[in-house]
Amino acid sequence: MYQASLTSRYLVRKIIPLLAMLSVALCTAMVIIVFSVMNGFLDMVTQAGRKLIGDVAIDGPVTGFPWYEELVTELKRLPSVQAASPMIQSYGLLKMPYNQISQVQVVGVDPTSYDAVTGYASTLYWRPLSEPELAKLPTTDIRRPDWESPEGTMEWKRILHMSLLDAHFESLGPVGPIGILNHTADWQNKQNPAEPLIRRLQDAGKVLQTPGGSPGLVPGIRVSIANERVAGRSYEFAQTWFMPTREVTLTVLPLTDEGGVRDPESRIFPIVNEFGVERYDVDSSYVFVPFDVLQKMLKMQPVQEVSETETDEFGDPLPTGRMTPGRATRIVIKAKPGVSPLQLQADAQRVYEQVYDRHIGEMPPPSIIDIKTWEEQIALYIGAVKNETALVMTLFSIISLVAVILVLSIFWTVVQQKTRDIGILRAVGASRFGITWLFLLYGLILGILGSLLGAMLAFPIVWYINPIHRFLGEEFGIVIWDPKVYIFDEVPHHVNPLFAMIIMSAGVLFAVLGALIPAIRAAFIDPVTALRYE
């Protein structure tokens, strides 16, 4: 009974124990904040990494594999498959309008089936946005309904007018002066004069074609150096080099079946939209083109075979009527709800083996085909972030041991100050366990109060970390999370209640451990010596 009475007395009447409680609170708050930011960063990296890759992918050699259409058909029949789509991936050179040549990863897709697997259309930059997305954009973003062309420049006005009259985005009406006046009058009735352009870009990007049916190209938002990243998931665009009004030249190197290099193939593409998945390695190097167009450029399209023995009257080989099937380099697959990627992976492996058995000698054997889940595809990318998270958490956990040392030193001082009181308690019959429990209870209460205070401090900071960050930037010019440098435009954060409870429990445990050694020392003080202590 005396333990509780003395504990409350020491806790209320002494200031120095409050410092121990404050140290526990600060360490608890620090670890919760850091863990929430790192955990949020890992979650956002995982979500960004999973975009555009499907749940499972079948990867073949760079020269591609045939009978992909049959394989896709068989996959779609599986009860575990919701959608499947063929792809071609190759490296290429992209000549930009400002005469810079960039190395890019060229991806040929069927936009409809690819969107069904990966949600490709939702990654297009130029599209109407939802209210939550608009709320995160600065007022200068052209996609906002209340956007107005900057004063003092006619370039945006020219772009907006020409977007409806340009050869790649055919006019909705007359193309002469009367047509321009009609479009201008129509725009004056709209809140955002760029809205017609944005909707047309969205429609063109979804199908990788201009309204006239010409094949189009969709680059990553960071492929162009004219797109400068700013806060709020937004970019500033150099008006002179606004990409969706420009053309680029794409050059690829077709390969022979043996892996040799053919003559380069080049083609001019109009840029019909841009995309972004918040992964720098993807946004800065990937470009999408129609599957059939890239297939022809890489000489992977179906070809009619010719006879080596039968020739025409001029000695040229005659067609045999048999078509060599076209090739793809990858098939991406989406699982139905409730189906795990591992189960889908096993089903895809089985289907590939069945199709291979029907075309032995024509398709690569299953042993050299990679069939991976989405986690395996980005394992290196996610693994690096996990290692960084573990390293940061280890360092901050070591720093948090300061709380144990501080509590120990404070309790050591308390025991030193209360030596006579301890002697009196021992003299009137208090046991060594009772004295030990007195100080352990003291540490336990300080740990509980400190951990609760730390959580009360940490949670509001985590929940409002981005408004706090914006306030520091606007008022004091302090920018810790620069969107021009980091992958994401906002400071990531995610409070995991389970780990928060573990951290708070660790704070309580550290406080008790810090009190343990002084408590044992107090329990073994000789009563006679303690009563003589001054």
Secondary structure, 3 states (H helix, E strand, C coil): CHHHHHHHHHHHHCCHHHHHHHHHHHHHHHHHHHHHHHHHHHHHHHHHHHCCCCCEEEECCCCCEECHHHHHHHHHCCCCEEEEEEEEEEEEEEECCCCCEEEEEEEEECHHHHHHHHCHHHHECCCCCCHHHHHCCCCCCCCCCCCCCCCCCCHHHHHHHHHHHCCCCCCCCCCCHHHHHHHHHHHHCCCCCCHHHHHHHHHHHHHCECCCCCECEEEECCCCCCEEEECCCEEEECHHHCHHHCEEEEEECCECCCCCECCCEEEEEEECCCECCCCHHHHCCEEEEEHHHHHHHCCCCCEEEEEEEEECCCCCEEEEEEEECCEECEEEEEECCCCCHHHHHHHHHHHHHHHHHHCCCCCCCHHHCEEEEHHHHCHHHHHHHHHHHHHHHHHHHHHHHHHHHHHHHHHHHHHHHCHHHHHHHHHCCCCHHHHHHHHHHHHHHHHHHHHHHHHHHHHHHHHCHHHHHHHHHHHHCCCCCCCCCCCCCCCCCCCCHHHHHHHHHHHHHHHHHHHHHHHHHHHCCCHHHHHHCC
